[in-house]
């Protein structure tokens, strides 16, 4: 039985390469807290995560460097498997 491909060496190498670029979050444009590593990075909303421009559930390649993007953990989670690059619009108040 095959294990989780995200635990493999090729995926970790891709994450390390993307992290080394030091890019801002591709979703919101904010600075990513690259200094947060280890177990606390899994919980911090501003920590680095590898996001995929084309979600894996929509046919994107897990190990494709052209599909890899740097993102905040919260932005990656909020985006889900949407393919648009536009951030969700906030609703206008009814009082105007």
DSSP file (Angstrom, degrees, kcal/mol; ACC not computed):
  #  RESIDUE AA STRUCTURE BP1 BP2  ACC     N-H-->O    O-->H-N    N-H-->O    O-->H-N    TCO  KAPPA ALPHA  PHI   PSI    X-CA   Y-CA   Z-CA
    1    1 A X              0   0    0      0, 0.0     2,-0.2     0, 0.0     0, 0.0   0.000 360.0 360.0 360.0 130.8    0.0    0.0    0.0
    2    2 A X        -     0   0    0      1,-0.1     3,-0.1     3,-0.0     2,-0.0  -0.466 360.0-133.5 -76.4 145.5    1.4    3.4   -1.0
    3    3 A X        -     0   0    0      1,-0.2     2,-0.4    -2,-0.2    -1,-0.1  -0.138  44.5 -59.9 -85.4-173.5    1.8    6.1    1.6
    4    4 A X    >   -     0   0    0      1,-0.2     3,-1.9     2,-0.1     4,-0.2  -0.570  42.3-145.4 -69.5 121.3    0.9    9.7    1.5
    5    5 A X  G >  S+     0   0    0     -2,-0.4     3,-1.0     1,-0.3     6,-0.4   0.718  96.4  67.1 -64.4 -18.9    2.7   11.3   -1.4
    6    6 A X  G 3  S+     0   0    0      1,-0.2    -1,-0.3     5,-0.1    -2,-0.1   0.586  95.8  56.4 -76.7  -8.7    3.0   14.6    0.6
    7    7 A X  G <  S+     0   0    0     -3,-1.9    -1,-0.2     4,-0.1    -2,-0.2   0.450  89.9 103.7 -95.9  -2.2    5.3   12.8    3.0
    8    8 A X  S <> S-     0   0    0     -3,-1.0     4,-2.1    -4,-0.2     5,-0.2  -0.315  83.0-111.4 -83.1 163.9    7.8   11.8    0.3
    9    9 A X  H  > S+     0   0    0      1,-0.2     4,-2.5     2,-0.2     5,-0.2   0.881 113.2  55.5 -61.2 -42.9   11.2   13.3   -0.5
   10   10 A X  H  > S+     0   0    0      1,-0.2     4,-2.1     2,-0.2    -1,-0.2   0.903 110.3  46.1 -60.7 -39.1   10.1   14.8   -3.9
   11   11 A X  H  > S+     0   0    0     -6,-0.4     4,-2.4     2,-0.2    -1,-0.2   0.918 112.8  49.1 -68.9 -42.4    7.3   16.7   -2.2
   12   12 A X  H  X S+     0   0    0     -4,-2.1     4,-2.3     1,-0.2    -2,-0.2   0.875 110.7  52.0 -63.2 -36.4    9.5   17.9    0.7
   13   13 A X  H  X S+     0   0    0     -4,-2.5     4,-2.4     2,-0.2    -2,-0.2   0.914 109.0  49.4 -65.5 -43.1   12.1   19.0   -1.9
   14   14 A X  H  X S+     0   0    0     -4,-2.1     4,-2.3     2,-0.2    -2,-0.2   0.907 111.1  50.0 -62.8 -41.8    9.5   21.0   -3.8
   15   15 A X  H  X S+     0   0    0     -4,-2.4     4,-2.7     1,-0.2    -2,-0.2   0.919 111.0  49.3 -61.1 -44.1    8.3   22.7   -0.5
   16   16 A X  H  X S+     0   0    0     -4,-2.3     4,-2.1     2,-0.2    -2,-0.2   0.890 111.1  49.5 -64.4 -39.8   11.9   23.6    0.3
   17   17 A X  H  X S+     0   0    0     -4,-2.4     4,-0.8     2,-0.2    -1,-0.2   0.914 113.4  45.8 -65.2 -42.5   12.6   25.0   -3.1
   18   18 A X  H >X>S+     0   0    0     -4,-2.3     3,-0.6     1,-0.2     4,-0.6   0.903 112.5  50.7 -68.1 -40.9    9.4   27.1   -2.9
   19   19 A X  H ><5S+     0   0    0     -4,-2.7     3,-1.2     1,-0.2    -1,-0.2   0.883 103.9  59.4 -61.8 -39.7   10.2   28.3    0.6
   20   20 A X  H 3<5S+     0   0    0     -4,-2.1    -1,-0.2     1,-0.3    -2,-0.2   0.743  93.5  66.1 -64.1 -23.8   13.7   29.3   -0.4
   21   21 A X  H <<5S-     0   0    0     -4,-0.8    -1,-0.3    -3,-0.6    -2,-0.2   0.799  91.3-149.1 -68.7 -27.4   12.3   31.8   -3.0
   22   22 A X  T <<5 +     0   0    0     -3,-1.2    -3,-0.1    -4,-0.6    -2,-0.1   0.820  32.9 167.2  65.0  32.5   10.8   33.8   -0.1
   23   23 A X      < -     0   0    0     -5,-0.5     9,-0.3     1,-0.1    -1,-0.2  -0.356  37.0-108.1 -77.6 156.8    7.9   35.0   -2.1
   24   24 A X        -     0   0    0      1,-0.2    46,-0.3     7,-0.1     7,-0.2  -0.292  55.4 -70.1 -73.4 170.1    4.8   36.8   -0.7
   25   25 A X     >  -     0   0    0      5,-2.8     4,-1.7     1,-0.2    46,-0.2  -0.432  39.7-148.5 -62.0 127.0    1.5   34.9   -0.5
   26   26 A X  T  4 S+     0   0    0     44,-2.6    -1,-0.2    -2,-0.2    45,-0.1   0.670  93.3  50.2 -74.2 -14.4    0.2   34.5   -4.0
   27   27 A X  T  4 S+     0   0    0     43,-0.3    -1,-0.2     3,-0.1    60,-0.1   0.902 130.3   9.8 -90.3 -47.9   -3.4   34.7   -2.8
   28   28 A X  T  4 S-     0   0    0      2,-0.1    -2,-0.2    59,-0.0     3,-0.1   0.611  90.4-125.9-110.3 -15.5   -3.4   37.9   -0.6
   29   29 A X     <  +     0   0    0     -4,-1.7    -3,-0.1     1,-0.3    -5,-0.1   0.447  62.8 136.6  85.4  -0.2    0.0   39.4   -1.4
   30   30 A X        -     0   0    0      1,-0.1    -5,-2.8    -6,-0.1    -1,-0.3  -0.337  63.8 -90.0 -80.0 162.0    1.0   39.6    2.3
   31   31 A X        -     0   0    0     -7,-0.2     2,-0.3    -3,-0.1    -7,-0.1  -0.504  39.7-135.0 -71.6 135.2    4.4   38.7    3.8
   32   32 A X        -     0   0    0     -9,-0.3     2,-1.8    -2,-0.2    15,-0.2  -0.728  14.7-123.0 -92.3 140.4    4.7   35.0    4.8
   33   33 A X  B >   +a   47   0A   0     13,-2.5     3,-1.5    -2,-0.3    15,-0.5  -0.574  39.8 168.6 -82.5  78.3    6.2   34.2    8.2
   34   34 A X  T 3   +     0   0    0     -2,-1.8    -1,-0.2     1,-0.3    13,-0.1   0.715  66.9  70.2 -66.6 -20.6    8.9   31.9    6.8
   35   35 A X  T 3  S+     0   0    0     -3,-0.2     2,-0.7     2,-0.0    -1,-0.3   0.654  77.1  92.6 -73.3 -14.0   10.7   31.9   10.2
   36   36 A X    <   +     0   0    0     -3,-1.5    12,-0.4    10,-0.1     2,-0.3  -0.727  57.1 152.0 -83.1 116.1    7.9   29.8   11.7
   37   37 A X    >   +     0   0    0     -2,-0.7     3,-0.6    10,-0.1     4,-0.2  -0.810  29.6  34.1-135.0 174.6    8.9   26.2   11.3
   38   38 A X  G >> S-     0   0    0     -2,-0.3     3,-1.2     1,-0.2     4,-0.5  -0.328 114.2 -24.2  77.4-158.8    8.4   22.9   13.0
   39   39 A X  G >4 S+     0   0    0      1,-0.3     3,-1.0     2,-0.2     4,-0.2   0.815 133.0  60.5 -61.2 -32.6    5.2   21.8   14.8
   40   40 A X  G X> S+     0   0    0     -3,-0.6     4,-1.6     1,-0.2     3,-1.3   0.754  92.7  67.3 -69.3 -21.4    4.0   25.4   15.4
   41   41 A X  G <4 S+     0   0    0     -3,-1.2    -1,-0.2     1,-0.3    -2,-0.2   0.782  90.9  63.5 -67.3 -25.6    4.0   26.1   11.7
   42   42 A X  G << S+     0   0    0     -3,-1.0    -1,-0.3    -4,-0.5    -2,-0.2   0.611 113.4  32.4 -72.5 -11.4    1.1   23.6   11.3
   43   43 A X  T <4 S+     0   0    0     -3,-1.3     2,-0.3    -4,-0.2    -2,-0.2   0.628  92.5  97.2-117.6 -22.2   -1.1   25.9   13.5
   44   44 A X    ><  -     0   0    0     -4,-1.6     3,-1.3     1,-0.1    29,-0.3  -0.572  63.1-146.2 -78.4 128.6    0.0   29.4   12.8
   45   45 A X  T 3  S+     0   0    0     -2,-0.3    29,-2.1     1,-0.3    30,-0.4   0.729  97.0  49.1 -68.1 -21.8   -2.2   31.2   10.2
   46   46 A X  T 3  S+     0   0    0     26,-0.2   -13,-2.5    27,-0.2    -1,-0.3   0.364  86.8 114.0 -98.7   5.8    0.7   33.2    8.7
   47   47 A X  B <  S-a   33   0A   0     -3,-1.3    26,-1.3    -6,-0.2     2,-0.2  -0.306  75.2 -91.2 -73.6 160.5    3.1   30.3    8.3
   48   48 A X  E     +B   72   0B   0    -15,-0.5     2,-0.3   -12,-0.4    24,-0.2  -0.474  45.3 171.7 -72.1 136.8    4.2   29.0    4.9
   49   49 A X  E     -B   71   0B   0     22,-2.2    22,-1.9    -2,-0.2     2,-0.7  -0.980  36.1-115.0-137.6 152.9    2.3   26.3    3.0
   50   50 A X  E     -B   70   0B   0     -2,-0.3     2,-0.3    20,-0.2    20,-0.2  -0.785  37.0-170.3 -85.8 118.7    2.7   25.1   -0.5
   51   51 A X  E     -B   69   0B   0     18,-3.3    18,-2.6    -2,-0.7     2,-0.5  -0.718  16.5-133.0-105.6 159.9   -0.4   25.9   -2.5
   52   52 A X  E     -B   68   0B   0     -2,-0.3    16,-0.2    16,-0.2    15,-0.1  -0.966   2.8-148.3-117.0 125.6   -1.3   24.6   -5.9
   53   53 A X  S    S+     0   0    0     14,-2.5     2,-0.7    -2,-0.5    -1,-0.2   0.923  99.7  39.6 -57.4 -47.1   -2.5   27.0   -8.6
   54   54 A X  S    S-     0   0    0     13,-0.2    -1,-0.2     7,-0.1    29,-0.1  -0.926 105.6-120.5-100.9 113.2   -4.6   24.3  -10.1
   55   55 A X    > > -     0   0    0     -2,-0.7     5,-2.2    27,-0.2     3,-1.6  -0.125  12.5-123.0 -55.5 148.0   -6.1   22.3   -7.2
   56   56 A X  G > 5S+     0   0    0      1,-0.3     3,-1.6     3,-0.2    -1,-0.1   0.854 112.9  59.5 -59.9 -35.4   -5.2   18.6   -7.0
   57   57 A X  G 3 5S+     0   0    0      1,-0.3    -1,-0.3     2,-0.1    -2,-0.1   0.637 105.7  50.0 -69.5 -12.5   -8.9   17.8   -7.0
   58   58 A X  G < 5S-     0   0    0     -3,-1.6    -1,-0.3    24,-0.1    -2,-0.2   0.165 133.7 -84.0-111.1  16.1   -9.2   19.5  -10.3
   59   59 A X  T < 5S+     0   0    0     -3,-1.6    -3,-0.2     1,-0.3    -2,-0.1   0.513  76.5 149.8 100.2   5.8   -6.3   17.8  -12.0
   60   60 A X      < -     0   0    0     -5,-2.2     2,-0.4     1,-0.1    -1,-0.3  -0.385  51.0-107.2 -70.5 150.8   -3.3   19.8  -10.8
   61   61 A X    >   -     0   0    0      1,-0.1     3,-0.6    -2,-0.1    -7,-0.1  -0.657  15.9-150.6 -83.9 129.8    0.1   18.1  -10.4
   62   62 A X  T 3  S+     0   0    0     -2,-0.4    -1,-0.1     1,-0.2    -6,-0.0   0.891  98.8  30.9 -62.8 -41.5    1.3   17.5   -6.9
   63   63 A X  T 3  S+     0   0    0      5,-0.0     2,-0.7   -49,-0.0    -1,-0.2   0.209  87.4 121.3-106.0  14.3    4.9   17.7   -7.8
   64   64 A X    X>  -     0   0    0     -3,-0.6     3,-1.6     1,-0.2     4,-0.5  -0.701  49.8-157.0 -82.0 113.9    4.7   20.1  -10.7
   65   65 A X  G >4 S+     0   0    0     -2,-0.7     3,-0.7     1,-0.3    -1,-0.2   0.810  93.3  60.4 -61.3 -28.7    6.9   23.2   -9.9
   66   66 A X  G 34 S+     0   0    0      1,-0.2    -1,-0.3    -3,-0.1   -13,-0.1   0.695 106.5  47.5 -71.0 -17.1    4.8   25.3  -12.4
   67   67 A X  G <4 S+     0   0    0     -3,-1.6   -14,-2.5    -6,-0.1     2,-0.3   0.494  91.5 103.3 -98.0  -7.0    1.7   24.6  -10.2
   68   68 A X  E <<  +B   52   0B   0     -3,-0.7     2,-0.3    -4,-0.5   -16,-0.2  -0.590  44.4 173.2 -85.0 137.1    3.4   25.4   -6.9
   69   69 A X  E     -B   51   0B   0    -18,-2.6   -18,-3.3    -2,-0.3     2,-0.4  -0.984  31.8-118.8-139.4 149.5    2.7   28.6   -5.1
   70   70 A X  E     +B   50   0B   0     -2,-0.3   -44,-2.6   -46,-0.3     2,-0.3  -0.737  44.0 163.1 -86.5 135.6    3.7   30.1   -1.7
   71   71 A X  E     -B   49   0B   0    -22,-1.9   -22,-2.2    -2,-0.4     2,-0.1  -0.988  41.7-102.5-149.4 156.5    0.7   30.9    0.5
   72   72 A X  E  >  -B   48   0B   0     -2,-0.3     4,-2.3   -24,-0.2     5,-0.2  -0.456  38.2-118.4 -68.1 153.4   -0.3   31.6    4.1
   73   73 A X  H  > S+     0   0    0    -26,-1.3     4,-2.2   -28,-0.3     5,-0.2   0.919 115.5  49.2 -60.0 -43.2   -1.8   28.7    5.9
   74   74 A X  H  > S+     0   0    0    -29,-2.1     4,-2.4     1,-0.2    -1,-0.2   0.884 111.5  48.3 -67.5 -37.3   -5.1   30.6    6.3
   75   75 A X  H  > S+     0   0    0    -30,-0.4     4,-2.1     2,-0.2    -1,-0.2   0.907 111.6  49.9 -68.3 -40.8   -5.2   31.7    2.7
   76   76 A X  H  X S+     0   0    0     -4,-2.3     4,-1.2     1,-0.2    -2,-0.2   0.909 114.5  44.6 -63.1 -42.6   -4.6   28.2    1.5
   77   77 A X  H  < S+     0   0    0     -4,-2.2    -2,-0.2    -5,-0.2    -1,-0.2   0.894 113.4  49.9 -69.4 -40.2   -7.4   26.9    3.7
   78   78 A X  H  < S+     0   0    0     -4,-2.4    -2,-0.2     1,-0.2    -1,-0.2   0.840 106.9  55.9 -68.7 -32.7   -9.8   29.6    2.8
   79   79 A X  H >< S+     0   0    0     -4,-2.1     3,-1.6     1,-0.2    -1,-0.2   0.853  80.4 174.2 -68.7 -35.5   -9.3   29.2   -0.9
   80   80 A X  T 3<  -     0   0    0     -4,-1.2    -1,-0.2     1,-0.2    -2,-0.1  -0.428  65.5 -31.8  64.2-132.1  -10.2   25.5   -0.8
   81   81 A X  T 3  S+     0   0    0     -2,-0.2    -1,-0.2   -26,-0.1   -26,-0.2   0.053  95.2 134.1-111.5  25.7  -10.3   24.0   -4.3
   82   82 A X    <   -     0   0    0     -3,-1.6   -27,-0.2     1,-0.1   -24,-0.1  -0.434  45.1-153.7 -70.4 149.9  -11.4   27.1   -6.1
   83   83 A X        +     0   0    0     -2,-0.1    -1,-0.1   -29,-0.1     2,-0.1   0.554  61.9  99.9-101.9 -10.4   -9.6   27.9   -9.3
   84   84 A X        -     0   0    0      1,-0.1    -2,-0.1    -5,-0.1     0, 0.0  -0.429  61.6-149.0 -76.0 152.4  -10.1   31.6   -9.5
   85   85 A X        +     0   0    0     -2,-0.1     2,-0.3     2,-0.1    -1,-0.1   0.500  67.4 103.7 -96.4  -6.0   -7.3   33.9   -8.3
   86   86 A X  S    S-     0   0    0      1,-0.1     2,-0.1     3,-0.0    -2,-0.1  -0.571  75.3-120.8 -78.2 138.1   -9.7   36.6   -7.1
   87   87 A X        -     0   0    0     -2,-0.3    -1,-0.1     1,-0.1    -2,-0.1  -0.419  40.9 -86.3 -72.8 152.6  -10.2   36.8   -3.3
   88   88 A X        -     0   0    0     -2,-0.1     2,-0.2     1,-0.1    -1,-0.1  -0.339  47.9-118.2 -59.5 137.7  -13.7   36.3   -2.0
   89   89 A X        -     0   0    0     -3,-0.1     2,-0.3     1,-0.1    -1,-0.1  -0.554  20.8-125.7 -78.8 140.1  -15.7   39.6   -2.0
   90   90 A X        -     0   0    0     -2,-0.2     2,-0.2     1,-0.1    -1,-0.1  -0.626  31.5-109.0 -81.9 146.2  -16.9   40.9    1.3
   91   91 A X        -     0   0    0     -2,-0.3     2,-0.1     1,-0.1    -1,-0.1  -0.535  29.4-121.9 -77.6 138.8  -20.6   41.6    1.4
   92   92 A X        -     0   0    0     -2,-0.2    -1,-0.1     1,-0.1     4,-0.1  -0.472  32.1-103.5 -75.4 149.5  -21.6   45.2    1.5
   93   93 A X        -     0   0    0      2,-0.1    -1,-0.1    -2,-0.1     0, 0.0  -0.375  19.5-130.5 -69.7 153.9  -23.7   46.3    4.4
   94   94 A X  S    S+     0   0    0     -3,-0.1     2,-0.8     1,-0.1    -1,-0.1   0.703  89.8  82.4 -78.8 -18.8  -27.4   46.8    3.8
   95   95 A X              0   0    0      1,-0.2    -2,-0.1     0, 0.0    -1,-0.1  -0.792 360.0 360.0 -91.0 114.5  -27.4   50.3    5.4
   96   96 A X              0   0    0     -2,-0.8    -1,-0.2    -4,-0.1    -2,-0.1   0.242 360.0 360.0-151.6 360.0  -26.1   52.8    2.9
